[in-house]
Amino acid sequence: MKLKQLCCALPLMIIAGSAVAADVNQGYYASAKYLQNQQNAKEMNTSARPGVGQFVAGNEKAHQATAALALGYQWGNGWRTEGEYTFGQSAEFTSGSSTFATSYNHLQTDVQRLMFNLYRDIELGYNVSLYGTAGVGVSKIKAGGWQGVPSREYASSTQNNLTYSIGAGLSYAPIDRIAIDVGYRYVDMGKIESGYNTFVNARGLKDEQMKAHLVENQFTLGARYLF
C-alpha cells in the first residue's frame, strides 16, 4: 500500500514542484545517512524442497540498522542527483514444511548496495522542504544457510541484482549549506537464491535450494553538507 501511494504521489509532487521548487545554492554535497530497515523475504514458497509436503511460513522479516554515504550535486533549481553506497547488512529468514515440522530452512543473506538517486525538492517555507526520490542501482547479495542443524548447509551464491527505490521525506536547513533529511524509502532488490544442498537428503540428491524476493522498508535520517 505504501509503495502504491508513493508511486501515485511522486509524479504529482514533481509537477507541482515546477512552480515552487526549492531556490537553493548550486554545488556538490556530501551526505551521511542512518537507515533503520525492515527487510522482507517474500515468495519463499518458491524454494525447491521436493517431497516434503506443504510449505510452512516462518520468520520472513528482519530488522536492521545500517549506514550509507553519498556524494551528489545540487542543481540550484530544486533537483539533486547523487551516488549512494549502503554498507553491508546481514539477515536471516526461516521457512519449513508440513512433513518435517521442526526442520526449518535458515536463509542467510548479506547485502551491499550502490545506487544512483534523483531528488526533487519542493520549498514549504521556514527552511523546510518536501522531497520525492527515486533511484536505480545494483545490490550485491550473498545467500546461503542451513537446514535443521547448522552442519546441514546449503552452498552459498553471490549475485548482483538490479535494484530500484522510491521514497519521500522532509528536509530542514538549520544553517546555510547544512540540511537534515528525514524520510521513508521502499527498496526492491529482486529475486535471490542460495546454492543447492551440500548435505545428503532422504533422496540422496542435491535438489534443494532456498529462494526469495528481497525487499526493504527504510526509515532514513541523514545530514548533507554543500561544498
N, C-alpha and C positions, 0 to 999 in steps of 0.2 A: 504494500500500500504506500509506504513512504517513497519507494522508487517511482511509482506511477505519478504521485503528486509532484515530485521533483521534476520529472520529465515534462509534465504539463506546465509547471510554473516557470521553468528556466527560460524557454523562448519568450514568454511574456515579460520576464524581467529584462531580457536583452532588448526587446522592442521598446519597452517603456523607458529603459535607461538611456536611449539615444538622446532624450531631451534633458535628462537630469544626471548625466554621467559625472562621476566624481572629478572635480577640477583639481588635479594634484601635480606635484613635481614629476619630471621625467628623469629616468635613470635606472641603473642597475640596483638590485637589492639582494640581500641575503636573508634567509628565513630559517628558524628552528621551530619544530613542532613537536608537541606531546600528543600521542594518539592513544585513546582508550578504545579498544576494539572488542567487538563480539564477532567471532569468526564462526561461520556455519558450514558444515559439510552436508550438502544436500545430495539427494539421489544416491545414497549409499546402498540402496536396494538393487542397484545395477552391478554390484560386485559379483565376481564369479566365485561361487561356492556351491558346486553341484552336489546333489544327493543329500542335502542336509535339511530338507523341509522348507518351511516358510521363513521369509526374512523377519527378523525381530529388531526393531529400532533400539538403539542405546543412547549414549550421550553424543548428540550431534552439534553441540555448541561449545565454544571455548572462549574465555575472556582473557585478554592480554593487554599489557601496557608496553608501548614501544615509542620510538622517536623517528623523526625524519628531518633531513636537511635539504634545503632548496636554494638555488640561485636563479634569479629571474630578472625580467626587465619590465618596468612600469612605463607605459607609453604616454602618460600625461593626459589621456582622453577617456579614462575610465576602463581601459583594457590592461591586463597584465598577462604575461606568459612566463613560465618557469619550468626548469627541470628539477625533479624531486627524487631523492633516494630514501627509501624506507628501510631501516635496519632489520636484520633477521628476527623472526619471531617463530617460536615453536608451539605446536598444539597437538592434542591427542583426542581422537574420537573413537567411539566404540559402536559395534553392531553385533547381532547374534543371529541364531537360527532356532527354529522350533524343535529340531531333533536334538541338538546339543545346546541345551539352555544355559549351561554355565561356561561354555567355551566361546568367549567373546573374541571377535577381531578387534585389535587395537591399531587404528590407523594413525601413524605419527607423521607430522608434516613440519617442514621448516621452510619459511618463505622470506625472500628478499624481493624488493620491487623497485623498478626505475620507471618514472612516469614523466610525460610532458603534459603540463596543466595549463588551461586557459581560464582566466578570471574576468568577470565583468563587475565593476564596482558602481554602485548607484548611491549618490550622496543623499543622506537623510537630514543632515544638519547637525550642529554641535559636535563636529569632528567624528560623527558616526556614519558609516556606510553599510549598505546591504550588498552582499556579493553572491553571485552564482558561479559555479565552476564545473568544468568537465575536463576529463583527462583520458589519455590513452598511453599505454606503455607495455612493459614486459615484466612478468613475475617469474623469478627462478624458484621452482618448488621441488623440494626433495620429499619423496613419500616412501614410507616403509612401515614396519611394525611387526606385530606378532599375533599369535592365536592361542588363547587358553593360558599358556605359560610363556615367559619371555624366551625360553630356549626354542620354541617353535616359531621361527622367524620367517617373514617374507623378505625376498630380495628388495633392496631399495632401488628407486629410479629417480632421475632428475630430469625435469622438463622445463622449458621456457614457454610460458603461456601468454598469449595476447590478453591484455587486461584493460578494462575501461572503468571510469569512475564518474560520478555525478554528485553534486552537493550544493549546499548553500550555507550562508552564515552572516555574521556581523563583524565589522572592523571598527576599532576605535583608535584614534591618533591622539594620544595624550600630549605629545610634543612634536615639533617638526621632525620629520624623517623617521619616526618610530611609530609603528602600528601594532596593535594587538588584535588577533583574529580568533574568533570562536565560531565553530560550525559543525555541521554533520556531513558525512560523505558515505555513499554506497559504492563498494568496490566489487567487481565481478572478475575473478581470476581464472575462470574456465574450469574444465574438467581435468581431474588428475587420476593417476592410477599407480599403485605400487608395482613392484616386480612380482613374479609368481612365488608360490610357497617353496621354501628350501627344505622343509621338513617332509617326512613321509606321511601322507594321509592314508585314510582307510582304503582308498582305491590304488595306492601306490603310484599316483600320478602327480605331476606338477601342473595342476589345472585350477588352482585357487588364486584369486587376485582381488585386492581391495580397490574400489573405485569411489569417486565422489565428485561433486561440483562445488568448488570452494568460492564462497562469497563473504563479504565483510561489511559490517556496520561500524562506522568510525565516528567518534566524537573527538574533535580536534581543538587544541589550544596552541596558538603559535604567536611568535613575535617576528616582525620584519624591520630591517634597518635599510634605509635608502641611502646609497653612497652619494 
